[in-house]
Amino acid sequence: MTECSKSIETVETKYFTFANPPNELALESGEKLGPITLAYETYGKLNEQKSNAVLILHALSGDAHAAGFHEGDKNPGWWDVMIGPGKCFDTEQYFVICSNVIGGCKGSTGPSSINPKTNKPYALEFPIITIKDMVNAQRHLIDHLGIEKLLTVVGGSMGGMQVLQWMVSYPDRILSAIPIATALKHTPQQIAFNEVGRQAIMADPDWKNGNYYGDSPPAKGLAVARMIGHITYMSDISMIEKFGRRFTPNKQLLKFGIDFEVEQYLRYRGDNFVKRFDANSYLYITKANDYFNILNGKNINEIFKGLKAKVLVIAFKSDWLYPAYQSQEIVRACKLAGVDVTYCEINSTYGHDAFLLEVEEETHLIKHFLKTVLNGYGD
């Protein structure tokens, strides 16, 4: 095994609890939430100057487990190909942090968590949350870790939205930002795909208006929602290359059975997702994505005004869920505000999933970018 291919070994998830009453976290909705627990993982070591911290921000179905292996796991964290010794985010150089967002279901406070007022799962009593609320919670974790300034914040898709929110909410707390395959706001089409997924969940009789904890979850509805999502994550070309019109080896004789390989793939993805994700979290997090609008009534040339951080925007040619023009809008907003921004569009056929798969290209771009950030920081 070469230096560049090493993986972080066994890691443990840590937990940080804050916002205890009466100091609950004020949410954008006007409601308050507390106490809040954030699940997070760290990789590498924080240097004495506390200047080498990188915050990784996950997408819709991600979690704090970005790299390495949990005890007994066969598969590493969701971005292990990018985090570790000699990799893009070299853990011999950087202190990497990743936390599960509020509203999630992998250790952070969300609708499946116990509501201290009722001693039952929150379910739909959980307040509506936004991307801004997620970032505000993350800032408390960064304070807890004693980090004044992050070297960079980086994430794709919903993670990219969080990056943009950091650029607006806490511009003085970051030296650089890397939003990947994301947007300033959701389009009607992006909202529409999410709404179809939500309706699939809520149409499942097992959803029971969100009160399914301790009983059968709305597995069929959540599986369909995930199937819809997976279609948008790929591209026409990647589907042709991966499946073509091939039939499954055990073609079923039933009417409307699983005939094509692509059907089998979608069923597999949907069924696996149900085992690891909470349906109510899916509802809350997709809604947070849809509410996201970093403009928030401002002109495009105002949103990043005064931002001193360097910015690297990455997009992918075949991404039709978050098409490249949306990344170009981020670049335009940065340039209008006088922000030091670089734009890279990668010629990939993977569709939106490219941000998880185009490891070599992203590594090359991000390593070079972080060198320029470090050089500027040393001046």
N, C-alpha and C positions, 0 to 999 in steps of 0.2 A: 504493500500500500504506500503510495507516494504521499509526500507532505500535503499536497494540494487536495488529496482525496480523503484525508482523515476526517472522521466525524467526532463530534463531541461525545463523550461517553455518557454514563448514566446521569440524569439530572432529576431534580425534584422541584415540584411546583411549590412556590411560597405564597403566603397570603398576607395582605395588608388590610386592616380594618380601620375605618375613619368615619367621620360625619356622625358621631354618636349624638343623640339628642342631648341638649337642645341645639346642637350645631350641625343640623342636617345640611346636606348639599341642596342648594336652591337650583331647581331645574328651569329650563326655558319655558315649560308649560305653566310655571307659577307655583307648581307643587314642590314639596320637599321630600328628600329621600335620605334615610339613615336609620340605623348604621349601614354602611356600605363596605363590602369586602371585595377586594380586587385580587384575583389569582394572577400571579406573574412568575416569570422565570428569568434568570440572568445567566449569561455565558461570558467567560473571560473575567478579567479583573479591572476594577476601577482604579485608575492611577492616582497618585498623590494629589495632583492638581485637579482631579475630578473633571478632566477635560476630554476624556475619550469615550463618553457615553453615547450610544446609538440606540434610539427608540424605534423598534419595529412595530408597525401597526397592522393588525390583521384584517382580512376581508370578511364578508358576511358570515361564513360558516367556520371561520378560523378560531383559534384560541391562543392561550399563553404558551403552549408547547410548540415553539417555532423550530427548535433544533435539539439534537441529541436523542437519547432514548430514556423512556421511563422504565423502571424496573420491570422486567418480564416482557416488554414490548418487542415486537418483531420489526415494526416500522418506526422510523425517526420522526421528529417534528415536521410540520408542514413546509418549512423553508430550510430544511437541513442542508440542501444543496448549496445554499448561499451563506450559511453561518457556520464557522468552525475554523480550525487552524489552516491557514493558507487560502481560505475561501474568500469570497467577495467581502464579507464582514469578518475579517480575520480576528479570531478571539484571542490571538497572541498580541494583538494591537489594540483592539476595541473592547469595551464593556458593553455588551448587547443586552437590551431589556425588551421583553414582550409581555404585555398583560392582556387578559381577557376583558373585553368591554363590559360595562354595565349593561344589563339587559340580556347578557349571554347566559350560557348554561353549563359552562366548564369551570366553575369555581367562583366566578364573580356574581354579585347580587343581580338577580333577574327574576322573572315571573315564577320560576320554579323554586325560588328561595323561600324560606319561612318568614312570613310577616310577623314581626315581634308583637304587633297589636292583637293578632288573632291566633298565633301559634299554628297557623296553617299556611300552605303555599300561597303566595300573593295571587297567582293566576291573573285575572283581569283587574284586580285591585292594584297591580303594579302600575305606576304612573307612566305616561307616555314619555319616552326619552328621545333625545336628538344626538346628532354627531357632536354638537357643541358640548352637551352633557357628558358624553363619553370622554372627550378631551379634557374637560374640567376635572373629571375624576382622575385621569392619568396624571395631570399636573400635581395632584396631591401625592401620588406615588413617587413622582420625581422629587418632590420636596422631602418626602420621607427618606429617600435614598441619599439626600444631602447634595443633590446635583443642581448647581445654579444654572448652567447652560449645557444644552445637549449639542454634541458635535453635529448630529443630523437626526432628522425624523424621516422615516421612509415607509412606504406602504403602497400596495396596489389595490385598485377597485375601491371598496369602502375604506380600506386602509389609506388610500390616496386622499379620500375626502377628509379623513382625520388629519393628514399632513397639511392640507389646505387650511383646516380649522386652526391648527397650531400656528400657521403663518399669520393668521388674523388675530387670534386670541392672545397668543404669547410670543410675539415677534422678537422680544428681547431675551427669550429663553432658548433660542436656537441659533446655531451658526450656519446651518444649511438645511435644505429640505429637498426630498426626492419623491414627488407625487408620480405614480405610475398607473397608466391605463385608467384614468379617472375623469371627473368633470366638476365644473363649478356648481352645477345644479343638475338634477334629474330632468330629463325630457319627458313629455307625455308618453312616449313609447316605453321608456324605462320604468315609469310608474305603472304602465299598463301590464307589463310582464309580472311585476311584483304583485299587482292586485289579483291577477289570475291565480297566482300561487296561494295568496291569502284566502281567496274564495274556495280553493280546493280543500284547504285545511278546515275552514269553517263549515263547509258542506258535509264534512265527515260526521256521521252521527255520534262517533266517539269523542268529538271535540267538546260537546256538552257545555258550550259557552265558556270554554277555558278551564272548566272544573273537572278535569280528567285525572288529576294526580291521585295515585293509589289505585287506579283502575286502568283499563285499556286505553292507551293514547290514540289519537287520531292518525294511525299509522298510514292508512291508504291515502288520506288527504295530504299528509306531509311528504309521502313518497312521490305523489304526482307533482307537488310544488317543486321538489328537487329535480324531477325529470325535466320540467319546464326550464328551470335554471340551467341545467346542463346543456340543453340545446343552445341557449344563448351564449354559453361559455366557449363553445367550439365555433368553427367556421364551416362553410359549405365544403371547402377544399379539404380541411382536416377530417371531416366526416367521410368524404369520398375515399381518402387515403386510408382511413382506419377501418371502415366497414364496407364501402362500396354498396352493392345490392346483394351481398352474400346472405344466403340462408343459414340458419343455425344448424349445427351438425345433427341435432335431434329435433328436426322440424316436427312441430306438433300437428296432429290431424284434426285438432279442434278448430272450429270456426273462431277467428279472431284470437288465435293463440300467438305464441312468440315465434314468428316465422323468420324475421330478419335479425341479423347480428346487432344492428343498431337498436332494435327493440329490446333485445336481451341485455344490452349494455345499459340502457336507460332504466330498466327494471332493477338491475343489479345495483346501480348507483342510488336509486330511490330507496330500495330496501335497506341498503347499508347505512344511509343517512339517518333513517329512523332510529337505528340502534345508538346513535351518538348525539342526536340533537333534539332539543325540546321544541315542540310545535309553537307554543306561545312565544318563545324567544324568536322564532322565525317571523312571527307576526310583528313583534315589536321592532326588531332590527330592520326588516324591510321597510317598515313605516318610517323609521329614522332616516334611512337612505332617501326615501321619497320626499321627506320634509327638507332635506338638505338643500340649501341655496346660499352659498357663501356671499353672494351679492347682497342679499337681505335688504333690498331697497336702495342700495348704493349704486353709483355709476361704476362701470368696469375699471375706470382709471383711478378709482379711489381705494379699492379694497386692499391693495398691498402697499399703499403709500407709507413710506417711512421704514419699510422692511429692509434691514441691512443684510439678511442672510442670503447666501448664494443658493440658487435653485436649479435643479436638474429635472426636467420634465421628460418622461419616457412614454411613448405610445407605440402601437403595433398596427401595421397596415391592414391586417385581416380582422381586427377587433371591430365587430359590428354592434356589440353591446355598449361599449364606450368608444365610439369611433374617434379616429385621430383628430378630427376637427375640434372635438371637445378639449383635447389636450392643447391644441393650438390656441384655443380661447384663453387657457391658463397662461400660456406664454405671452399672449397679447396683453393680458391684464398686468403681468409682471413688467413688461417693457414700458407700458404706459405709466407705470409707477416708478420707473427708473431702477428696477430691481435687476441685479446681475443674474440673468437666466440663460440656460442652455437647453436646447430642444433636440431630442434624438428620436427618430421614428424607425423602428426596427422592422425589416422586411420579413415578417414571420407568417406562416400559414396556420398557426395554432389557434387563431381567434383570441378571445379575451383571456383564455387560459395561458397565453404566451408569457404573462408576467410570472408564472410559476415554472415555466418550461424553458424559456430562452436564457439559460443559465450563463453560457459563455459570453454572449453579447452584453447582457446586463452586468456581469462581473467586470468586463473590460471597461464599460462606460462608468460604472459607479466607483471602481478603484481609482481611475484617473481623476474623476470629479472630487473624490475625498482628498486626494493628494493636493489639489489646488486649494481646497478649503483649509487644510492643515498648513500649507505654505502661507496662506493669507493670515491665518490665525497666529502664526509665529512672528509676523512682522511687528 
